[in-house]
Amino acid sequence: MNGFNADEYVPNQIIVKMRLRTEFFGEEKQYDEESAKILAYVVDKIADNVYVIKDDNISADPDGTLARYNNCKYVDYAELNRIMRFGA
């Protein structure tokens, strides 16, 4: 069977895509402050505005931790850093 399994994820890591700073005219200071808090834990940059973030709360409460990021108006989306395993 060809396919993949993405049920596993890297412990304590999520992928976060930040919205563009230019979307928040007049809120640049708030954007910078909130982004600095999130980006202080960057493990890797995947693409423009897309980062792997270390967050120790993921293992204990994945849904709550993801919700915290996804509820931030400066974050486009946050998701688990899934491990892709391709099978034969």
N, C-alpha and C positions, 0 to 999 in steps of 0.2 A: 504494500500500500504506500503510495506517495503522499506526503503531507508533512505537517509539522505540529509540534506540541508547544504551546506557549503558556502552560499552566504554572510553570515555575517562574520566579522572579529573583533578581539579584537582591539579597538582603540589604535593607537600609538604603536603597537607592530608588529614586523616581526620576522620570523625565519630565521636565518643565519647559513649556514654550511661553516665553514672555511676549506680551503685546508690545507694539512699537511705542516708544516714548512720544513720538509725534502725534499719537492719537489722543493725548491728554494735555491739550493746550491749557495753560493756566495751572496745571497740576504737576509741573515738572519736578518741583521739590519733593512732593509726596511720592511721585513715581520713583525718583532716585533713592529716597530713603527706604521704601518698601523693597525695591529691587536689590539694594545693597544687603538687606537682611537675608533675602533668598539666595542671592548669588555668593554670599560669604561661604556657602557650603558646596560650591561647584567642584565636581570630580572631573568632569570633561565637558567640552563644548562640542555638540554634535553638528550643528548648523547655525545659521544666523538666528539668534534669539532662542535657540533650543539647547538645553543643558541637562546633564546628568547631575542631580543634586543628592548629597548624602543627608539622610534624615533618620536618626535612630528610632524614631517613633513608628516607622513603617511596620516593623516586625510585630509590635504590640497592637497597633490599631491602623491597619492599612486604609480602611474606608474613611475613618476620621481624619487621618493625615492628608489623604488625597483631597477630601472635601475642604480642608483648610486652605490648600493651595488653589483649588478650583473656585473657591469663593472670593479669592483676591481679584479685584477688578483689573489688575495689571498682568494677570496670568491668563494666557489664552487657553491652555489646558495643562493638566498634570496627569500622569499615568505611571503605573508600575514599570520598572525597567525589566521587562520580560526576557526570559532566556528562550531562545528559539532552538529547538532540537528537530532537525530534519531526519525523517526516517525513510527507510526503503520499502 
